Amino acid sequence: VFVGNARLADLQLQQDDGQALLAWKGLAVELSQIDPFNRQFVVQRLALDGLELDLSVNRLGELNLLALAGGSSAAPAADAPAAPVHWSLGEFAVNDATLRWRDSSGSKPVNGEIRQFSARLGPLDEKLASVEVIEAAAQVDFGEQLQVPSLAIKALRADLTGQRIEIGEVSNAGARIVLRRNADGEIEWLTPPRLKSSGKGGQQAASAPWSARVATLAVDDLGLRFEDRSVQPVAVQQIDGLSLRGEGLGNLANEKGRLSLQATVNKQGKLSVDGDLQAEPFASNLKIDGQAIPLASLQGYSGQFLNVLLQRGQFSAKGDASLRQEKGRLLAGYKGSATLGNLLLVDPENKADFLKWKSLHLGGIDFRLDPMRIDIREIALSDFYSRLILNEAGRLNLADIVRQPAAPAAEAETTTVAPTEKAPLPLSIARVTLNNGMVNFSDRFVRPNYTVDIGKLGGRVTGLSSVDGTVAELELRGSYGRAAPVLISARLNPLAAKSFLDLKAEVKDVDLTGFSPYSGKYAGYLIDKGKLSLNLAYKLENQQLTASNGLFLDQLTLGERV
């Protein structure tokens, strides 16, 4: 029987090519009982200081540690079963260890380090029923893709027989993550090694899934940058100062945890999320508060569908979101508000603003996914502006805003199947209000060009619904050319399956001298003076349209011949 202490200092092992593999400054062993005759080994404490381990995977997927085993050899003859070995370890401590990783097996090499790794493990024995990590800490450095200046774990217990991991506390501060999506749409980040197959045949039986739970999670000052190079311009999303707190998070069945998150999005926006989360079955109820999140970085995505430039925009939302997995269905909902503010879309073809507004606010949203239904208490659009341009070729810019798909190649004649009629989406909007709007129209097709403003636009729509038989009320007021009043009133139900419209429009005292470009082009004379008043009435019911128009010209006088 041996009792005492032992120490092995300044060990260094190299690979066949002379590169470093394993080294340590000191390995200290406190022996309580070593009895080789009775096959009993009791170690009170094992402490490893200054460990340096260099792991690498070459292009063939060979791990350097496994390569040290050398070539194959004949299996030794089977011996009689030996008596079992009984061993135990009271404590295992690692201090100031460094792990270097080099992986050349993938399309791009992955190099990194785990530095200042320290850990203390609790008692172990030959049964290996459980492993307890009293505390562990490290720094992680994989270049710009992953930097973790401070990572700490406390009170980790792994039940190897019950396949369950319990962690008392995980904390992380100052981490930085950079993700990229390349031009081919593939995510570029840290990839696992492509290890060479052992060549052993057969299939392994599927093991039961592990369960895990973290009692307390604390993440501070996390930064995440995502660059999408599959679109042009490159879309960059940035999250800074992310703070995350979690309690009872894991994948235990029917057990909910709580989380709270705050972050800055794209340097200006603020995001706050607070609520509960359950992994099995999946369920979550979250309070969301997003404030003025910039949207200009989404131009690469919007440009795939629209021929306008998203110069600026901000998104805000505040409400309660719910998600739940039930019998293969994802049940989702949102109750709250959303605002798209400070929007500016630019028409690059005509080098002019196309659409802008100060605020588009949706209040009292009640959204459900399955079955889908949307109810909105109020939509309010304020301080809006739109520029409509008829270009020199006689084409309106509005017609070219949406990108058209490429024309398909000629195909063999096929039988056309009439589409089945679908029920309208259940949708109701109690009230829509418009305030302080303007539409600017320019006709560059005529010479000289004609431009007019329809301003001071405001009004409301009440009672919009997709339910058959419901009718909404509309009233819209404005001014044509900053002087002539415009009034539009209507009863309508554009959301229902069977459309209904009863509209009346009135324009009074429009100055006709501004229409001289048209009278000169089509009648050969300019207009010296005159005013126009117009009354329109349209009614659409049971797919039948009736209309009546009233036109009144006051003191129309033609002038110079063109």
C-alpha positions in Angstrom: 0.0 0.0 0.0 1.4 3.4 -1.0 0.4 6.7 0.6 1.9 10.1 0.0 2.4 12.9 -2.6 3.9 12.9 -6.1 4.7 15.6 -8.6 5.6 15.6 -12.2 6.9 19.0 -13.5 7.7 20.5 -16.9 6.4 17.7 -19.1 6.6 18.3 -22.8 5.4 15.9 -25.6 5.9 16.5 -29.3 4.3 15.1 -32.4 6.4 13.2 -35.0 6.9 16.3 -37.0 8.3 18.2 -34.0 5.2 20.3 -33.3 4.0 20.7 -29.7 1.3 18.4 -28.5 1.1 18.4 -24.7 2.9 20.2 -21.9 2.3 21.2 -18.4 4.1 23.1 -15.7 3.2 20.8 -12.9 1.0 17.7 -12.0 0.5 17.2 -8.3 -1.0 14.0 -6.9 -2.1 13.4 -3.3 -2.4 9.7 -2.7 -4.6 8.3 0.0 -4.3 4.6 -0.8 -2.6 2.8 -3.6 -3.1 -1.0 -3.3 -2.2 -2.7 -6.6 -2.6 -6.2 -5.2 -6.2 -5.6 -4.3 -6.7 -3.3 -7.2 -7.7 -0.3 -5.1 -6.6 3.2 -6.0 -7.7 6.2 -3.9 -6.5 9.7 -4.9 -7.3 12.5 -2.6 -6.5 15.3 -5.1 -5.1 15.8 -8.6 -4.0 19.3 -9.6 -2.8 20.2 -13.1 -1.1 23.6 -13.6 -0.2 25.3 -16.8 -1.6 22.7 -19.2 -1.0 23.4 -22.9 -2.7 21.1 -25.3 -2.5 21.5 -29.1 -5.2 19.7 -31.0 -5.3 19.7 -34.8 -7.3 18.0 -37.6 -5.6 17.8 -41.0 -7.1 17.9 -44.4 -7.8 14.2 -44.3 -9.8 14.6 -41.1 -7.2 12.9 -38.9 -7.1 14.1 -35.3 -3.4 14.3 -34.1 -4.1 12.7 -30.8 -5.6 9.6 -32.5 -2.8 9.5 -34.9 -0.3 8.8 -32.1 -1.8 5.3 -31.7 0.0 4.4 -34.9 -0.9 1.7 -37.4 -3.1 -1.3 -36.9 -1.9 -4.4 -35.1 -3.2 -7.8 -34.4 -5.6 -8.1 -31.6 -4.1 -9.7 -28.5 -5.3 -13.1 -27.4 -8.2 -13.0 -25.0 -7.2 -13.4 -21.3 -9.3 -14.5 -18.4 -11.5 -11.8 -16.9 -9.5 -9.7 -14.4 -10.8 -8.6 -11.1 -12.5 -5.3 -11.1 -10.5 -2.1 -10.3 -11.8 0.2 -7.6 -10.7 3.8 -7.8 -11.8 7.1 -6.6 -10.7 10.7 -6.9 -11.6 13.3 -4.3 -10.9 16.4 -6.4 -9.5 17.3 -9.7 -8.3 20.9 -10.4 -7.0 22.5 -13.6 -5.4 25.9 -13.4 -4.4 28.3 -16.2 -4.7 25.8 -19.0 -4.5 26.6 -22.7 -6.2 24.6 -25.5 -5.2 25.4 -29.1 -7.4 24.2 -32.0 -6.5 24.0 -35.7 -8.9 22.4 -38.1 -8.0 22.1 -41.8 -10.6 19.5 -42.7 -13.3 22.0 -43.9 -13.5 24.4 -46.8 -12.0 27.1 -44.6 -9.6 26.5 -41.7 -10.8 27.1 -38.2 -8.2 28.3 -35.7 -8.7 29.3 -32.1 -7.7 29.1 -28.5 -9.3 28.6 -25.1 -7.1 30.5 -22.6 -6.9 30.8 -18.8 -9.0 27.8 -18.4 -9.5 26.8 -14.8 -11.8 24.2 -13.3 -12.5 22.2 -10.1 -14.3 18.9 -10.3 -15.9 17.1 -7.3 -15.5 13.4 -6.4 -15.3 10.7 -9.0 -15.2 6.9 -8.9 -15.1 3.9 -11.2 -18.9 3.9 -11.5 -18.9 7.3 -13.3 -22.5 7.8 -12.3 -22.1 11.5 -12.2 -19.7 14.3 -12.8 -19.7 17.5 -10.7 -18.0 20.7 -11.9 -17.8 23.0 -8.9 -16.6 25.9 -10.9 -15.0 26.6 -14.3 -13.8 29.7 -16.1 -12.2 30.5 -19.4 -11.5 32.9 -22.3 -12.4 31.9 -25.8 -10.7 33.4 -28.9 -11.6 32.3 -32.4 -10.7 35.6 -34.1 -13.4 38.0 -35.2 -15.9 35.1 -35.5 -16.1 34.5 -31.7 -14.5 36.3 -28.8 -15.5 35.6 -25.2 -13.3 37.6 -22.7 -15.1 36.1 -19.7 -17.0 32.8 -19.4 -17.8 31.2 -16.1 -19.8 28.1 -15.0 -20.7 27.1 -11.4 -22.3 24.1 -9.9 -22.6 21.8 -12.9 -23.7 18.3 -12.3 -24.0 15.7 -15.1 -26.0 12.6 -14.3 -24.4 10.1 -16.8 -26.9 7.3 -16.1 -30.0 9.5 -16.0 -28.7 11.6 -18.9 -29.4 14.9 -17.3 -27.3 18.0 -16.8 -28.0 20.6 -14.1 -26.1 23.9 -14.1 -26.4 26.3 -11.2 -25.0 29.4 -13.0 -23.6 30.5 -16.4 -22.2 34.0 -16.9 -20.7 35.6 -19.9 -19.5 39.2 -20.4 -18.2 41.1 -23.5 -18.7 38.4 -26.1 -18.4 39.3 -29.7 -19.8 37.2 -32.6 -19.6 37.8 -36.3 -21.7 35.8 -38.8 -21.6 36.0 -42.5 -23.8 34.7 -45.3 -21.8 34.4 -48.5 -22.9 35.1 -52.1 -24.1 31.5 -52.4 -26.4 31.8 -49.4 -24.2 29.7 -47.1 -23.6 30.7 -43.5 -19.9 31.1 -42.8 -19.0 30.6 -39.1 -17.2 28.1 -36.9 -17.7 24.6 -38.4 -17.2 21.2 -36.7 -14.3 19.1 -38.0 -14.9 16.5 -40.7 -13.3 13.6 -38.9 -12.1 10.6 -40.8 -14.4 7.6 -40.4 -13.1 4.8 -38.2 -14.2 2.3 -40.9 -16.2 0.2 -38.5 -19.4 -1.0 -39.9 -22.8 -1.3 -38.4 -25.2 1.2 -37.0 -25.3 2.6 -33.5 -28.6 2.3 -31.6 -30.2 5.7 -31.1 -29.8 6.8 -27.5 -32.4 8.6 -25.4 -32.1 12.4 -25.5 -30.3 14.3 -22.8 -32.1 16.8 -20.7 -30.5 20.0 -19.4 -31.4 23.0 -17.2 -29.6 26.2 -16.3 -30.8 27.7 -13.0 -29.3 31.2 -13.6 -28.0 32.6 -16.9 -26.4 36.1 -17.1 -25.1 37.5 -20.4 -23.7 41.1 -20.4 -22.5 43.4 -23.2 -22.8 40.8 -26.0 -22.3 42.1 -29.6 -23.6 40.3 -32.7 -22.9 41.3 -36.3 -24.6 39.6 -39.2 -23.5 40.3 -42.8 -25.6 39.0 -45.7 -23.5 39.1 -48.8 -26.1 37.1 -50.8 -27.9 40.4 -51.5 -26.8 43.8 -52.9 -26.1 46.1 -51.2 -24.8 43.9 -48.4 -27.3 43.8 -45.6 -25.6 44.3 -42.2 -27.5 43.9 -38.9 -25.8 44.9 -35.7 -26.8 44.1 -32.1 -24.8 45.8 -29.3 -24.9 45.8 -25.6 -27.1 42.8 -25.4 -28.0 41.9 -21.8 -29.8 38.6 -21.1 -31.0 37.2 -17.9 -32.5 33.7 -17.6 -33.9 31.5 -14.9 -34.8 27.8 -15.1 -34.0 27.6 -18.8 -33.7 24.1 -20.3 -35.5 21.3 -22.2 -37.3 19.6 -19.4 -40.9 18.6 -20.3 -43.6 21.0 -19.2 -41.2 23.2 -17.2 -41.2 26.9 -18.0 -38.2 29.2 -17.6 -38.0 33.0 -17.6 -35.9 35.3 -19.7 -35.3 39.0 -20.0 -33.4 40.7 -22.8 -32.3 44.2 -23.7 -30.3 45.3 -26.7 -29.4 48.1 -29.1 -30.3 47.3 -32.7 -28.5 48.9 -35.6 -26.9 51.5 -33.4 -30.2 53.4 -32.7 -33.0 51.1 -32.0 -33.9 49.6 -28.6 -35.3 46.2 -28.1 -36.6 44.7 -24.8 -38.1 41.2 -24.4 -39.4 39.7 -21.2 -41.4 36.6 -20.5 -41.4 32.8 -20.2 -40.1 30.0 -22.4 -40.7 26.3 -22.5 -38.8 23.9 -24.8 -40.9 20.7 -24.5 -43.5 21.1 -25.8 -42.5 24.5 -27.2 -44.4 27.4 -25.7 -43.6 31.1 -25.0 -45.3 34.2 -23.8 -43.3 37.4 -24.3 -43.7 41.1 -23.8 -42.0 42.9 -26.6 -41.0 46.5 -26.7 -39.1 47.7 -29.8 -38.4 51.3 -30.3 -37.2 53.1 -33.5 -35.3 50.2 -35.0 -33.6 51.4 -38.2 -34.7 49.6 -41.4 -32.3 51.1 -44.0 -30.1 48.1 -43.8 -32.9 46.0 -45.3 -32.5 47.6 -48.7 -30.8 44.5 -50.0 -34.0 42.5 -49.4 -36.6 45.1 -50.4 -34.6 45.7 -53.6 -35.4 42.2 -54.7 -39.1 43.1 -55.0 -39.2 46.9 -55.4 -37.6 49.3 -57.8 -37.2 51.9 -55.1 -34.5 52.6 -52.6 -35.2 52.3 -48.9 -33.4 55.4 -47.7 -34.7 55.4 -44.2 -37.3 54.0 -41.9 -37.9 53.0 -38.3 -39.9 50.2 -36.8 -41.5 50.1 -33.3 -43.7 47.6 -31.7 -45.1 47.1 -28.2 -47.3 44.2 -27.2 -47.6 40.6 -26.1 -46.5 37.7 -28.4 -47.4 34.1 -27.8 -46.1 30.9 -29.5 -47.2 27.4 -28.8 -46.6 24.0 -30.5 -49.7 21.8 -30.3 -50.3 18.6 -32.3 -47.9 19.5 -35.1 -49.4 23.0 -35.4 -47.7 26.3 -34.5 -50.2 28.5 -32.7 -49.0 32.1 -32.6 -50.5 35.4 -31.7 -49.7 39.1 -31.1 -51.7 41.7 -29.3 -50.4 45.3 -29.2 -49.3 48.0 -31.5 -46.8 48.6 -34.3 -45.4 51.7 -36.0 -43.5 52.3 -39.2 -42.1 55.7 -38.9 -39.9 58.2 -40.7 -40.1 56.3 -44.0 -38.5 57.5 -47.2 -38.6 55.5 -50.5 -36.7 57.1 -53.4 -37.4 56.5 -57.1 -33.9 56.1 -58.6 -35.2 56.2 -62.2 -36.7 59.7 -61.8 -34.3 60.8 -59.1 -37.1 61.9 -56.8 -38.8 60.9 -53.6 -41.5 58.4 -54.3 -43.1 57.9 -50.9 -42.5 59.2 -47.4 -44.4 59.7 -44.2 -43.8 60.6 -40.6 -45.8 57.8 -39.0 -48.0 54.8 -40.0 -49.3 53.5 -36.7 -51.4 50.4 -36.1 -53.0 50.3 -32.7 -55.0 47.5 -31.0 -53.6 44.7 -33.2 -55.1 41.2 -32.4 -53.3 38.7 -34.7 -53.8 34.9 -34.7 -51.9 32.5 -36.9 -53.9 29.3 -36.9 -56.6 29.8 -37.9 -55.5 33.1 -39.2 -57.4 36.2 -38.2 -56.4 39.9 -38.0 -58.3 42.6 -36.0 -57.0 46.1 -35.9 -58.6 48.9 -33.8 -56.9 51.8 -35.6 -54.6 52.7 -38.4 -53.3 56.2 -38.5 -51.2 57.7 -41.4 -49.8 61.2 -40.8 -47.7 63.7 -42.7 -47.5 61.5 -45.9 -46.3 62.4 -49.3 -46.2 60.6 -52.7 -44.7 61.7 -56.0 -46.4 60.4 -59.2 -44.5 61.0 -62.4 -45.6 60.4 -66.0 -42.3 60.2 -67.8 -41.4 61.3 -71.4 -42.4 57.9 -72.7 -45.9 58.2 -71.2 -45.4 55.6 -68.5 -46.4 56.2 -64.8 -43.7 55.6 -62.3 -46.2 53.7 -60.1 -46.4 51.0 -62.7 -42.7 50.2 -62.4 -42.3 50.2 -58.6 -42.8 46.4 -58.2 -40.2 44.3 -59.9 -41.6 41.9 -62.5 -40.3 38.3 -62.6 -38.4 37.3 -65.7 -40.6 36.0 -68.5 -40.6 32.2 -68.5 -39.3 30.3 -71.4 -41.8 29.0 -74.0 -43.4 25.8 -72.9 -45.5 23.2 -74.5 -49.3 23.9 -74.4 -50.8 22.8 -71.2 -54.4 22.6 -70.0 -55.3 25.5 -67.8 -57.1 24.6 -64.6 -59.4 27.3 -63.2 -58.3 28.4 -59.7 -60.5 27.5 -56.9 -62.1 30.5 -55.1 -60.7 31.0 -51.6 -62.5 32.6 -48.7 -61.2 36.0 -47.8 -58.8 36.4 -44.9 -60.8 37.3 -41.8 -59.8 40.9 -41.3 -61.4 43.9 -39.6 -60.1 47.4 -39.2 -62.3 49.6 -37.0 -60.9 52.9 -38.0 -58.4 54.4 -40.5 -57.4 58.0 -40.3 -55.3 60.1 -42.7 -53.8 63.4 -41.7 -51.8 66.1 -43.6 -51.1 64.3 -46.8 -49.9 65.4 -50.2 -49.7 63.9 -53.7 -47.5 65.6 -56.2 -48.2 64.8 -59.9 -45.8 65.7 -62.7 -46.6 65.0 -66.4 -43.3 65.1 -68.4 -45.0 63.6 -71.4 -46.5 67.0 -72.5 -44.6 70.2 -73.3 -44.4 72.3 -71.3 -44.5 69.9 -68.4 -47.5 70.0 -66.1 -47.2 69.7 -62.3 -50.0 69.9 -59.7 -50.3 69.2 -55.9 -53.2 67.5 -54.3 -52.6 68.6 -50.7 -54.1 68.9 -47.2 -55.3 65.3 -47.6 -57.1 64.0 -44.6 -60.1 61.9 -43.7 -61.2 58.6 -42.2 -62.5 55.2 -43.0 -64.6 53.3 -40.4 -65.9 49.8 -40.2 -63.7 47.9 -42.7 -64.3 44.2 -42.5 -64.1 41.0 -44.6 -67.5 39.8 -43.3 -70.1 39.8 -46.1 -72.9 42.3 -45.7 -70.7 44.8 -43.7 -70.2 48.3 -45.2 -67.5 50.8 -44.3 -67.8 54.6 -44.4 -65.2 56.8 -46.1 -64.7 60.5 -46.1 -61.6 62.2 -47.6 -60.9 65.9 -48.1 -58.1 67.8 -49.7 -57.3 70.6 -52.1 -56.4 70.5 -55.8 -53.7 72.9 -56.9 -53.7 74.4 -53.3 -57.0 76.1 -54.0 -59.8 73.9 -55.3 -61.5 71.8 -52.6 -61.9 68.1 -53.1 -64.4 65.9 -51.2 -64.8 62.2 -51.6 -67.4 60.2 -49.6 -68.3 56.6 -50.0 -69.8 53.4 -48.6 -67.7 50.4 -49.4 -66.5 46.9 -48.4 -63.3 46.2 -50.3 -62.3 43.3 -48.0 -65.4 41.2 -48.5 -65.7 38.5 -51.1 -68.4 40.4 -52.9 -67.3 44.0 -53.4 -69.7 46.9 -52.8 -69.1 50.6 -53.6 -71.2 53.7 -53.4 -68.9 56.7 -54.1 -69.4 60.3 -54.6 -66.6 62.8 -55.5 -66.8 66.5 -55.8 -64.1 69.1 -57.1 -64.9 72.8 -57.2 -63.4 75.7 -59.0 -60.3 74.1 -60.5 -58.2 76.8 -62.3 -58.0 75.6 -65.9 -55.0 77.8 -67.0 -52.7 75.1 -65.6 -54.1 72.7 -68.2 -52.6 74.8 -71.1 -50.0 72.1 -71.9 -52.9 69.7 -72.6 -55.1 72.1 -74.5 -52.1 73.2 -76.5 -51.1 69.6 -77.4 -54.6 68.3 -78.2 -56.6 71.4 -79.1 -53.9 73.8 -80.4 -54.8 76.6 -78.1 -53.7 77.8 -74.6 -56.3 78.6 -72.0 -56.6 82.2 -70.9 -59.0 81.6 -68.1 -61.7 79.3 -66.8 -62.7 77.1 -63.9 -63.9 73.5 -63.7 -66.2 71.9 -61.3 -66.8 68.1 -61.3 -69.3 65.8 -59.6 -68.9 62.0 -59.9 -71.0 59.1 -58.7 -70.2 55.4 -58.9 -72.1 52.4 -57.5 -70.9 48.8 -57.7 -73.4 46.2 -56.4 -73.9 42.6 -57.4 -71.1 43.0 -59.9 -73.0 45.7 -61.7 -71.5 49.2 -62.1 -73.6 52.4 -62.6 -72.1 55.8 -62.9 -73.1 59.4 -63.4 -70.8 62.4 -64.1 -71.5 66.1 -63.9 -69.1 68.6 -65.5 -69.4 72.4 -65.2 -67.0 74.9 -67.1 -67.1 78.5 -65.9 -65.9 81.3 -68.2 -63.6 79.1 -70.3 -61.6 81.3 -72.6 -59.1 80.0 -75.2 -56.1 82.1 -75.8 -53.0 82.1 -78.1 -52.8 79.5 -80.8 -49.9 77.0 -80.4 
